[in-house]
């Protein structure tokens, strides 16, 4: 089906289509995030969720947030490598570092905004560790699935 045929059926064009379209890898990522998040809830006292449904919704929210952060990081890395002067490299590197730190704070605020007191990912240290484990688990499961195929 052509792009115009999809648009005629009501699917958006451009970058929004990527958010609407769900790939099997996205579903696997959410499952991995649910498992990791629920293990963190069980073993890390600072991470709290009032129930499984909320942890599932939190996993979906984390998936969306991390996809946006990864896309921004990739864009900033391209800018860094395309920089022609040392000053633009320093600026791009600082922006990349700011994204790395700021994204954790943004995730904390997003979860607090959406779920209020029902879900807490702790503080900066616990959310940073959680995100690193989420990304490592996602990469590990994807490698396992590719190796099994």
C-alpha positions in Angstrom: 0.0 0.0 0.0 1.3 3.4 -0.9 1.9 6.2 1.6 -1.0 8.1 0.2 -3.2 5.1 0.7 -2.2 4.9 4.3 -2.9 8.6 4.8 -6.3 8.2 3.2 -7.1 5.5 5.8 -6.3 8.0 8.6 -2.8 7.0 9.5 -0.6 10.1 10.1 2.4 11.0 7.9 6.0 11.7 9.0 7.6 11.2 12.4 4.2 10.7 14.1 3.6 7.5 12.1 6.7 6.0 13.8 5.0 6.5 17.2 1.7 5.1 16.0 3.2 2.0 14.2 4.0 -0.8 16.6 6.7 -3.3 15.7 7.2 -6.6 17.3 10.4 -5.3 18.9 8.4 -2.6 20.6 6.1 -5.1 22.2 9.1 -7.2 23.4 10.7 -4.1 24.8 7.5 -3.3 26.8 7.5 -6.9 28.1 11.1 -6.7 29.1 10.5 -3.3 30.8 7.5 -4.8 32.8 9.7 -7.6 34.1 12.6 -5.3 35.0 10.3 -2.7 36.5 8.5 -5.3 38.7 11.8 -6.8 39.8 12.9 -3.3 40.8 9.7 -2.7 42.6 10.2 -5.9 44.6 13.9 -5.4 45.5 14.4 -1.6 45.5 12.5 0.1 48.3 12.6 3.6 46.5 10.8 2.2 43.5 7.0 1.9 44.2 4.0 1.0 42.1 0.5 0.4 43.5 -0.3 -2.6 41.2 0.6 -4.5 38.1 -1.6 -2.5 35.8 0.2 0.7 36.9 3.6 -1.0 36.4 2.5 -2.0 32.9 1.4 1.5 32.1 4.7 2.8 33.5 6.6 0.4 31.3 4.7 1.8 28.2 5.4 5.4 29.4 9.1 4.5 29.9 9.3 2.9 26.4 7.9 6.1 24.8 10.1 8.4 26.8 13.2 6.3 26.2 12.5 6.2 22.4 12.3 10.0 22.3 15.6 10.3 24.4 17.4 7.8 22.1 16.2 9.6 19.0 17.5 12.9 20.5 20.7 11.3 21.5 21.3 9.9 18.0 20.5 13.3 16.5 23.0 15.0 18.9 25.7 12.5 18.2 25.3 13.2 14.4 25.7 16.9 15.2 28.8 16.2 17.3 30.4 14.1 14.5 29.5 16.7 11.9 31.0 19.6 13.9 33.8 21.3 12.1 35.3 23.4 14.9 36.4 22.5 18.4 33.8 25.0 19.7 30.9 23.3 18.0 32.2 19.9 19.2 32.4 21.2 22.8 28.8 22.7 22.5 27.5 19.5 21.0 29.2 17.4 23.7 27.8 19.6 26.4 24.3 19.3 24.9 24.8 15.5 24.8 25.8 15.4 28.4 22.9 17.6 29.4 20.5 15.3 27.6 22.0 12.3 29.4 21.5 13.9 32.8 18.3 15.9 32.0 16.5 12.9 30.5 16.5 11.1 33.9 15.0 14.1 35.6 12.5 14.4 32.8 11.5 10.7 33.2 11.0 11.3 37.0 8.8 14.3 36.3 6.8 12.6 33.6 6.0 9.6 35.8 5.1 12.0 38.7 2.9 14.0 36.4 1.1 11.0 34.8 0.7 8.7 37.9 1.1 11.1 40.9 1.8 9.2 44.1 0.7 5.9 42.7 4.1 5.3 41.1 7.5 6.4 42.2 10.8 5.7 40.6 12.8 7.0 43.5 15.4 9.7 42.9 18.0 10.5 40.3 20.3 7.6 41.3 17.6 4.9 41.3 16.0 6.1 38.0 19.5 6.2 36.4 20.2 2.6 37.5 16.7 1.5 36.4 17.1 3.0 33.0 20.6 1.5 32.5 19.2 -1.9 33.5 16.2 -1.5 31.2 18.4 -0.7 28.2 20.8 -3.5 29.0 18.0 -6.0 29.4 16.4 -4.8 26.2 19.7 -5.2 24.3 20.2 -8.6 25.8 16.8 -9.9 24.9 17.1 -8.5 21.4 20.4 -10.3 20.9 18.9 -13.5 22.2 16.0 -13.2 19.7 18.3 -12.5 16.8 20.6 -15.4 17.7 17.6 -17.7 18.0 16.2 -16.7 14.6 
